[in-house]
Amino acid sequence: MSPTYDLITLGRCGMDLFAQDIGAPFTAITGFDAHIGGSPTNIAVAASRLGLRVALLTAVGPDLVGDFVLAHLAEEGVDTQYIPRKPGTHTGLAVVGVQPPDRFPLVFYRHNPADIWLDADDVAAAPIEQTRALLLSGTALSRGACAEATVAAAQRASAADVATFLDLDLRPDQWAGPDALRAAMNRLLPFVDVVIGTEEEAYALLGDAPESVFVGGARLTPDQVAELETHIPAFLAAEKGHTLILKRGARGATIFTSGAPPVDVAGFPVTVLNTVGAGDAFAGGLLYGRSQGWDWPASVRIGNACGALVVTRHGCAAAMPRLEEVEAFIGNFQSHAGIRDWRLEIRN
């Protein structure tokens, strides 16, 4: 009997307001476009648009923003039947400025968001054993009942041999500090198969992250990148056969697996309009590739393509590409670059 879903994602959701005035300072914004958002929500949309059967496990408030989120998820083909309403809460909100190529000021309104109150009973009602993959968000561990619910979901998935992915999804303002982050992650990691994160996110988890890195905005120095990579083999050996996918922006991504040399998978050169959502598109593509039985380099490569397409577009969930768009994008790149099989274009 085949599983009901290809993917269940768990974690935050809300409304995203993206500035319509591209390049304008935040104080000069005159209007916003409304979309659904939150990393696990974006990944659910990304995977659904690629053709996967997807459900989202989260919570919304008894408010109009919650109505907006549920309606747009349904339009995207994401199953919403495991999304309860939480009395006394509000659905989260994020406001985003767009100042390409590298400034995207982001303000969260998450004083008491419904999704942090997803609880063990909500998880118990979801068919975790009836999915091919479970995608968890690191932010879901930061506060509220959702921390325990996330661990419970991971435990059930692990017991059922469901492939479990953790997107580190570091939002520093949701954490007391690096020590709190590591303590929460260490509870979850024994039940996770694949960890996905940027260099900065992985450094916050595995390295001795200074405040400038943890609070965001600071890129790692070459010495910090080298230090991070020295921590990875021990991390992989300590857990149950982890794979670590390190996102490196325009440089693509690197696959780390225990007992094997790292594999770099090149990115796609594009002109950046908006980087917000690129990592979620990457995860959607990666999960699609794995659902098709592809190896890691091929799966990462289509993830890179999805991320590259999204950074050329305005918005986040609304910018996620459909499979035919990704295939055309890769085909055009392949033709111009003289590549016969894009899945083999990796650097060991």
VOROVO-817646 format. One record per residue (C-alpha): residue in three letters; residue number from 0; x, y, z. Coordinates in nm, 3 decimals. Layout:
('ALA'; NUM; (X; Y; Z)),
...
REM end
This chain:
('MET'; 0; (0.000; 0.000; 0.000)),
('SER'; 1; (0.148; 0.332; -0.107)),
('PRO'; 2; (0.172; 0.621; 0.143)),
('THR'; 3; (-0.100; 0.886; 0.143)),
('TYR'; 4; (0.152; 1.169; 0.105)),
('ASP'; 5; (0.493; 1.223; -0.048)),
('LEU'; 6; (0.566; 1.491; 0.210)),
('ILE'; 7; (0.436; 1.639; 0.534)),
('THR'; 8; (0.594; 1.964; 0.652)),
('LEU'; 9; (0.567; 2.088; 1.011)),
('GLY'; 10; (0.624; 2.436; 1.149)),
('ARG'; 11; (0.535; 2.798; 1.115)),
('CYS'; 12; (0.293; 2.963; 0.878)),
('GLY'; 13; (0.155; 3.310; 0.827)),
('MET'; 14; (0.104; 3.597; 0.588)),
('ASP'; 15; (0.399; 3.765; 0.413)),
('LEU'; 16; (0.372; 4.127; 0.299)),
('PHE'; 17; (0.629; 4.199; 0.026)),
('ALA'; 18; (0.711; 4.558; -0.065)),
('GLN'; 19; (0.586; 4.654; -0.411)),
('ASP'; 20; (0.849; 4.928; -0.439)),
('ILE'; 21; (1.156; 4.734; -0.555)),
('GLY'; 22; (1.474; 4.902; -0.436)),
('ALA'; 23; (1.301; 5.156; -0.213)),
('PRO'; 24; (1.420; 5.212; 0.145)),
('PHE'; 25; (1.180; 5.062; 0.396)),
('THR'; 26; (1.058; 5.405; 0.504)),
('ALA'; 27; (0.962; 5.486; 0.143)),
('ILE'; 28; (0.748; 5.177; 0.076)),
('THR'; 29; (0.404; 5.270; -0.054)),
('GLY'; 30; (0.238; 4.928; -0.086)),
('PHE'; 31; (0.268; 4.556; -0.026)),
('ASP'; 32; (0.170; 4.231; -0.198)),
('ALA'; 33; (0.018; 3.967; 0.031)),
('HIS'; 34; (0.130; 3.602; 0.015)),
('ILE'; 35; (0.139; 3.304; 0.247)),
('GLY'; 36; (0.472; 3.240; 0.417)),
('GLY'; 37; (0.680; 3.068; 0.681)),
('SER'; 38; (0.953; 2.827; 0.578)),
('PRO'; 39; (0.762; 2.495; 0.615)),
('THR'; 40; (0.464; 2.654; 0.440)),
('ASN'; 41; (0.681; 2.773; 0.151)),
('ILE'; 42; (0.841; 2.430; 0.121)),
('ALA'; 43; (0.498; 2.267; 0.114)),
('VAL'; 44; (0.394; 2.497; -0.173)),
('ALA'; 45; (0.724; 2.441; -0.355)),
('ALA'; 46; (0.688; 2.063; -0.336)),
('SER'; 47; (0.320; 2.072; -0.434)),
('ARG'; 48; (0.394; 2.283; -0.742)),
('LEU'; 49; (0.654; 2.025; -0.847)),
('GLY'; 50; (0.386; 1.756; -0.832)),
('LEU'; 51; (0.419; 1.598; -0.487)),
('ARG'; 52; (0.125; 1.509; -0.260)),
('VAL'; 53; (0.177; 1.739; 0.038)),
('ALA'; 54; (0.013; 1.812; 0.373)),
('LEU'; 55; (0.106; 2.090; 0.617)),
('LEU'; 56; (0.099; 2.036; 0.993)),
('THR'; 57; (0.077; 2.375; 1.164)),
('ALA'; 58; (-0.180; 2.597; 1.337)),
('VAL'; 59; (-0.356; 2.925; 1.262)),
('GLY'; 60; (-0.550; 3.169; 1.474)),
('PRO'; 61; (-0.927; 3.221; 1.464)),
('ASP'; 62; (-0.873; 3.529; 1.250)),
('LEU'; 63; (-0.897; 3.656; 0.893)),
('VAL'; 64; (-0.525; 3.603; 0.837)),
('GLY'; 65; (-0.578; 3.237; 0.921)),
('ASP'; 66; (-0.862; 3.229; 0.665)),
('PHE'; 67; (-0.622; 3.379; 0.410)),
('VAL'; 68; (-0.355; 3.117; 0.479)),
('LEU'; 69; (-0.593; 2.821; 0.460)),
('ALA'; 70; (-0.755; 2.945; 0.139)),
('HIS'; 71; (-0.423; 2.997; -0.038)),
('LEU'; 72; (-0.284; 2.662; 0.075)),
('ALA'; 73; (-0.594; 2.492; -0.065)),
('GLU'; 74; (-0.544; 2.675; -0.395)),
('GLU'; 75; (-0.189; 2.537; -0.404)),
('GLY'; 76; (-0.310; 2.180; -0.355)),
('VAL'; 77; (-0.165; 2.150; -0.002)),
('ASP'; 78; (-0.381; 1.941; 0.234)),
('THR'; 79; (-0.493; 2.161; 0.525)),
('GLN'; 80; (-0.696; 1.913; 0.729)),
('TYR'; 81; (-0.425; 1.890; 0.998)),
('ILE'; 82; (-0.417; 2.264; 1.066)),
('PRO'; 83; (-0.615; 2.343; 1.382)),
('ARG'; 84; (-0.734; 2.686; 1.495)),
('LYS'; 85; (-0.583; 2.794; 1.827)),
('PRO'; 86; (-0.809; 3.017; 2.043)),
('GLY'; 87; (-0.647; 3.327; 2.189)),
('THR'; 88; (-0.376; 3.347; 1.925)),
('HIS'; 89; (-0.311; 3.527; 1.598)),
('THR'; 90; (-0.174; 3.395; 1.273)),
('GLY'; 91; (0.183; 3.518; 1.221)),
('LEU'; 92; (0.284; 3.803; 0.992)),
('ALA'; 93; (0.610; 3.907; 0.824)),
('VAL'; 94; (0.684; 4.234; 0.642)),
('VAL'; 95; (0.962; 4.230; 0.382)),
('GLY'; 96; (1.148; 4.509; 0.205)),
('VAL'; 97; (1.310; 4.436; -0.133)),
('GLN'; 98; (1.637; 4.618; -0.203)),
('PRO'; 99; (1.831; 4.394; -0.442)),
('PRO'; 100; (2.083; 4.248; -0.470)),
('ASP'; 101; (2.157; 4.194; -0.100)),
('ARG'; 102; (1.923; 4.392; 0.128)),
('PHE'; 103; (1.589; 4.239; 0.222)),
('PRO'; 104; (1.489; 4.386; 0.561)),
('LEU'; 105; (1.244; 4.155; 0.735)),
('VAL'; 106; (1.020; 4.231; 1.033)),
('PHE'; 107; (0.834; 3.949; 1.210)),
('TYR'; 108; (0.510; 3.995; 1.405)),
('ARG'; 109; (0.508; 3.678; 1.614)),
('HIS'; 110; (0.418; 3.787; 1.966)),
('ASN'; 111; (0.182; 3.494; 2.024)),
('PRO'; 112; (0.153; 3.312; 1.691)),
('ALA'; 113; (-0.081; 3.017; 1.664)),
('ASP'; 114; (0.179; 2.782; 1.513)),
('ILE'; 115; (0.393; 2.768; 1.829)),
('TRP'; 116; (0.095; 2.613; 2.007)),
('LEU'; 117; (0.072; 2.311; 1.782)),
('ASP'; 118; (0.075; 2.030; 2.039)),
('ALA'; 119; (0.122; 1.656; 2.082)),
('ASP'; 120; (-0.250; 1.589; 2.030)),
('ASP'; 121; (-0.237; 1.771; 1.696)),
('VAL'; 122; (0.061; 1.561; 1.591)),
('ALA'; 123; (-0.114; 1.243; 1.708)),
('ALA'; 124; (-0.401; 1.322; 1.469)),
('ALA'; 125; (-0.169; 1.348; 1.169)),
('PRO'; 126; (-0.075; 1.039; 0.961)),
('ILE'; 127; (0.303; 1.069; 1.009)),
('GLU'; 128; (0.349; 0.702; 0.917)),
('GLN'; 129; (0.164; 0.756; 0.589)),
('THR'; 130; (0.415; 0.986; 0.422)),
('ARG'; 131; (0.738; 0.925; 0.234)),
('ALA'; 132; (0.913; 1.219; 0.399)),
('LEU'; 133; (0.871; 1.456; 0.693)),
('LEU'; 134; (1.021; 1.806; 0.684)),
('LEU'; 135; (1.076; 1.981; 1.018)),
('SER'; 136; (1.175; 2.341; 1.088)),
('GLY'; 137; (1.435; 2.439; 1.347)),
('THR'; 138; (1.232; 2.745; 1.445)),
('ALA'; 139; (0.951; 2.516; 1.562)),
('LEU'; 140; (1.176; 2.414; 1.853)),
('SER'; 141; (1.227; 2.767; 1.981)),
('ARG'; 142; (0.921; 2.811; 2.206)),
('GLY'; 143; (0.571; 2.699; 2.289)),
('ALA'; 144; (0.413; 2.354; 2.272)),
('CYS'; 145; (0.540; 2.311; 1.915)),
('ALA'; 146; (0.885; 2.215; 2.045)),
('GLU'; 147; (0.752; 1.896; 2.203)),
('ALA'; 148; (0.518; 1.835; 1.911)),
('THR'; 149; (0.813; 1.850; 1.670)),
('VAL'; 150; (1.013; 1.597; 1.868)),
('ALA'; 151; (0.709; 1.368; 1.892)),
('ALA'; 152; (0.659; 1.384; 1.515)),
('ALA'; 153; (1.026; 1.305; 1.454)),
('GLN'; 154; (1.014; 1.009; 1.691)),
('ARG'; 155; (0.712; 0.864; 1.513)),
('ALA'; 156; (0.871; 0.917; 1.173)),
('SER'; 157; (1.195; 0.754; 1.284)),
('ALA'; 158; (1.011; 0.451; 1.424)),
('ALA'; 159; (0.826; 0.411; 1.093)),
('ASP'; 160; (1.141; 0.457; 0.879)),
('VAL'; 161; (1.001; 0.776; 0.727)),
('ALA'; 162; (1.282; 0.991; 0.586)),
('THR'; 163; (1.306; 1.290; 0.818)),
('PHE'; 164; (1.457; 1.621; 0.705)),
('LEU'; 165; (1.543; 1.915; 0.933)),
('ASP'; 166; (1.573; 2.260; 0.780)),
('LEU'; 167; (1.767; 2.461; 1.039)),
('ASP'; 168; (1.571; 2.775; 0.943)),
('LEU'; 169; (1.756; 2.998; 1.190)),
('ARG'; 170; (1.556; 3.298; 1.305)),
('PRO'; 171; (1.777; 3.445; 1.580)),
('ASP'; 172; (1.506; 3.668; 1.726)),
('GLN'; 173; (1.310; 3.353; 1.817)),
('TRP'; 174; (1.592; 3.215; 2.035)),
('ALA'; 175; (1.749; 3.320; 2.366)),
('GLY'; 176; (2.093; 3.251; 2.218)),
('PRO'; 177; (2.319; 2.987; 2.058)),
('ASP'; 178; (2.318; 2.762; 2.366)),
('ALA'; 179; (1.937; 2.741; 2.365)),
('LEU'; 180; (1.942; 2.660; 1.994)),
('ARG'; 181; (2.196; 2.378; 2.035)),
('ALA'; 182; (2.020; 2.226; 2.335)),
('ALA'; 183; (1.689; 2.212; 2.149)),
('MET'; 184; (1.845; 2.076; 1.830)),
('ASN'; 185; (2.036; 1.807; 2.016)),
('ARG'; 186; (1.706; 1.664; 2.142)),
('LEU'; 187; (1.578; 1.634; 1.787)),
('LEU'; 188; (1.887; 1.528; 1.592)),
('PRO'; 189; (1.885; 1.157; 1.693)),
('PHE'; 190; (1.557; 1.119; 1.500)),
('VAL'; 191; (1.664; 1.314; 1.189)),
('ASP'; 192; (1.817; 1.172; 0.871)),
('VAL'; 193; (1.903; 1.487; 0.675)),
('VAL'; 194; (1.998; 1.836; 0.795)),
('ILE'; 195; (1.969; 2.133; 0.557)),
('GLY'; 196; (2.118; 2.472; 0.634)),
('THR'; 197; (2.327; 2.766; 0.521)),
('GLU'; 198; (2.688; 2.800; 0.627)),
('GLU'; 199; (2.583; 3.049; 0.895)),
('GLU'; 200; (2.306; 2.821; 1.025)),
('ALA'; 201; (2.536; 2.521; 1.039)),
('TYR'; 202; (2.801; 2.726; 1.215)),
('ALA'; 203; (2.547; 2.834; 1.478)),
('LEU'; 204; (2.470; 2.467; 1.538)),
('LEU'; 205; (2.816; 2.311; 1.514)),
('GLY'; 206; (3.068; 2.588; 1.570)),
('ASP'; 207; (3.134; 2.850; 1.834)),
('ALA'; 208; (2.916; 3.113; 1.668)),
('PRO'; 209; (2.991; 3.472; 1.772)),
('GLU'; 210; (2.695; 3.702; 1.836)),
('SER'; 211; (2.746; 3.876; 1.500)),
('VAL'; 212; (2.681; 3.548; 1.317)),
('PHE'; 213; (2.399; 3.430; 1.539)),
('VAL'; 214; (2.194; 3.747; 1.527)),
('GLY'; 215; (2.216; 3.750; 1.148)),
('GLY'; 216; (2.358; 3.975; 0.883)),
('ALA'; 217; (2.720; 3.864; 0.918)),
('ARG'; 218; (2.869; 3.620; 0.669)),
('LEU'; 219; (3.128; 3.368; 0.778)),
('THR'; 220; (3.490; 3.453; 0.719)),
('PRO'; 221; (3.706; 3.200; 0.526)),
('ASP'; 222; (3.857; 3.092; 0.860)),
('GLN'; 223; (3.510; 3.032; 1.006)),
('VAL'; 224; (3.407; 2.829; 0.701)),
('ALA'; 225; (3.719; 2.617; 0.741)),
('GLU'; 226; (3.644; 2.574; 1.112)),
('LEU'; 227; (3.286; 2.472; 1.033)),
('GLU'; 228; (3.403; 2.200; 0.796)),
('THR'; 229; (3.630; 2.055; 1.063)),
('HIS'; 230; (3.324; 2.003; 1.287)),
('ILE'; 231; (3.113; 1.826; 1.024)),
('PRO'; 232; (3.277; 1.477; 1.023)),
('ALA'; 233; (3.232; 1.440; 1.400)),
('PHE'; 234; (2.872; 1.559; 1.374)),
('LEU'; 235; (2.796; 1.303; 1.103)),
('ALA'; 236; (2.966; 1.023; 1.296)),
('ALA'; 237; (2.783; 1.104; 1.620)),
('GLU'; 238; (2.434; 1.073; 1.473)),
('LYS'; 239; (2.248; 0.797; 1.290)),
('GLY'; 240; (2.398; 0.824; 0.945)),
('HIS'; 241; (2.316; 1.188; 0.892)),
('THR'; 242; (2.351; 1.364; 0.562)),
('LEU'; 243; (2.423; 1.738; 0.584)),
('ILE'; 244; (2.331; 1.959; 0.290)),
('LEU'; 245; (2.515; 2.291; 0.317)),
('LYS'; 246; (2.358; 2.572; 0.114)),
('ARG'; 247; (2.616; 2.815; -0.025)),
('GLY'; 248; (2.414; 3.069; -0.219)),
('ALA'; 249; (2.541; 3.142; -0.569)),
('ARG'; 250; (2.808; 2.874; -0.522)),
('GLY'; 251; (2.544; 2.602; -0.503)),
('ALA'; 252; (2.552; 2.347; -0.223)),
('THR'; 253; (2.776; 2.082; -0.071)),
('ILE'; 254; (2.671; 1.731; 0.029)),
('PHE'; 255; (2.836; 1.584; 0.338)),
('THR'; 256; (2.781; 1.216; 0.418)),
('SER'; 257; (2.956; 1.004; 0.678)),
('GLY'; 258; (3.263; 0.820; 0.552)),
('ALA'; 259; (3.266; 0.992; 0.210)),
('PRO'; 260; (3.433; 1.304; 0.071)),
('PRO'; 261; (3.212; 1.612; 0.037)),
('VAL'; 262; (3.051; 1.672; -0.302)),
('ASP'; 263; (3.003; 2.025; -0.435)),
('VAL'; 264; (2.708; 2.078; -0.669)),
('ALA'; 265; (2.735; 2.399; -0.869)),
('GLY'; 266; (2.465; 2.663; -0.871)),
('PHE'; 267; (2.312; 2.847; -1.167)),
('PRO'; 268; (2.425; 3.203; -1.252)),
('VAL'; 269; (2.124; 3.440; -1.243)),
('THR'; 270; (2.049; 3.805; -1.171)),
('VAL'; 271; (1.913; 3.843; -0.817)),
('LEU'; 272; (1.588; 4.028; -0.752)),
('ASN'; 273; (1.487; 3.879; -0.416)),
('THR'; 274; (1.668; 3.610; -0.216)),
('VAL'; 275; (1.384; 3.559; 0.036)),
('GLY'; 276; (1.242; 3.210; -0.021)),
('ALA'; 277; (1.534; 3.075; -0.222)),
('GLY'; 278; (1.628; 2.826; 0.050)),
('ASP'; 279; (1.269; 2.702; 0.073)),
('ALA'; 280; (1.257; 2.653; -0.304)),
('PHE'; 281; (1.586; 2.463; -0.277)),
('ALA'; 282; (1.437; 2.232; -0.013)),
('GLY'; 283; (1.128; 2.173; -0.225)),
('GLY'; 284; (1.344; 2.072; -0.521)),
('LEU'; 285; (1.568; 1.854; -0.307)),
('LEU'; 286; (1.266; 1.671; -0.163)),
('TYR'; 287; (1.121; 1.627; -0.510)),
('GLY'; 288; (1.442; 1.470; -0.636)),
('ARG'; 289; (1.462; 1.230; -0.344)),
('SER'; 290; (1.096; 1.134; -0.391)),
('GLN'; 291; (1.184; 1.030; -0.747)),
('GLY'; 292; (1.462; 0.803; -0.624)),
('TRP'; 293; (1.740; 1.031; -0.750)),
('ASP'; 294; (2.083; 1.032; -0.588)),
('TRP'; 295; (2.201; 1.325; -0.374)),
('PRO'; 296; (2.384; 1.522; -0.648)),
('ALA'; 297; (2.087; 1.507; -0.883)),
('SER'; 298; (1.846; 1.605; -0.607)),
('VAL'; 299; (2.065; 1.895; -0.494)),
('ARG'; 300; (2.103; 2.009; -0.853)),
('ILE'; 301; (1.728; 2.046; -0.906)),
('GLY'; 302; (1.713; 2.217; -0.566)),
('ASN'; 303; (1.974; 2.465; -0.689)),
('ALA'; 304; (1.766; 2.525; -1.002)),
('CYS'; 305; (1.450; 2.593; -0.800)),
('GLY'; 306; (1.638; 2.836; -0.576)),
('ALA'; 307; (1.792; 3.012; -0.877)),
('LEU'; 308; (1.452; 3.065; -1.035)),
('VAL'; 309; (1.301; 3.207; -0.715)),
('VAL'; 310; (1.574; 3.470; -0.666)),
('THR'; 311; (1.481; 3.617; -1.005)),
('ARG'; 312; (1.118; 3.667; -0.898)),
('HIS'; 313; (0.915; 3.881; -0.663)),
('GLY'; 314; (0.761; 3.709; -0.361)),
('CYS'; 315; (0.820; 3.382; -0.181)),
('ALA'; 316; (0.555; 3.107; -0.189)),
('ALA'; 317; (0.399; 3.277; -0.493)),
('ALA'; 318; (0.736; 3.261; -0.672)),
('MET'; 319; (0.787; 2.885; -0.638)),
('PRO'; 320; (0.835; 2.728; -0.983)),
('ARG'; 321; (0.637; 2.444; -1.136)),
('LEU'; 322; (0.813; 2.135; -1.268)),
('GLU'; 323; (0.786; 2.235; -1.634)),
('GLU'; 324; (0.950; 2.571; -1.556)),
('VAL'; 325; (1.238; 2.402; -1.375)),
('GLU'; 326; (1.289; 2.154; -1.657)),
('ALA'; 327; (1.290; 2.434; -1.915)),
('PHE'; 328; (1.534; 2.640; -1.706)),
('ILE'; 329; (1.773; 2.347; -1.668)),
('GLY'; 330; (1.736; 2.260; -2.037)),
('ASN'; 331; (1.825; 2.613; -2.145)),
('PHE'; 332; (2.125; 2.623; -1.913)),
('GLN'; 333; (2.236; 2.281; -2.035)),
('SER'; 334; (2.213; 2.390; -2.398)),
('HIS'; 335; (2.409; 2.713; -2.347)),
('ALA'; 336; (2.674; 2.545; -2.133)),
('GLY'; 337; (2.712; 2.241; -2.358)),
('ILE'; 338; (2.623; 2.001; -2.076)),
('ARG'; 339; (2.488; 1.660; -2.177)),
('ASP'; 340; (2.363; 1.547; -1.835)),
('TRP'; 341; (2.314; 1.823; -1.574)),
('ARG'; 342; (2.291; 1.566; -1.295)),
('LEU'; 343; (2.655; 1.473; -1.350)),
('GLU'; 344; (2.790; 1.827; -1.341)),
('ILE'; 345; (2.940; 1.810; -0.994)),
('ARG'; 346; (3.282; 1.872; -0.847)),
('ASN'; 347; (3.422; 1.609; -0.612)),
REM end
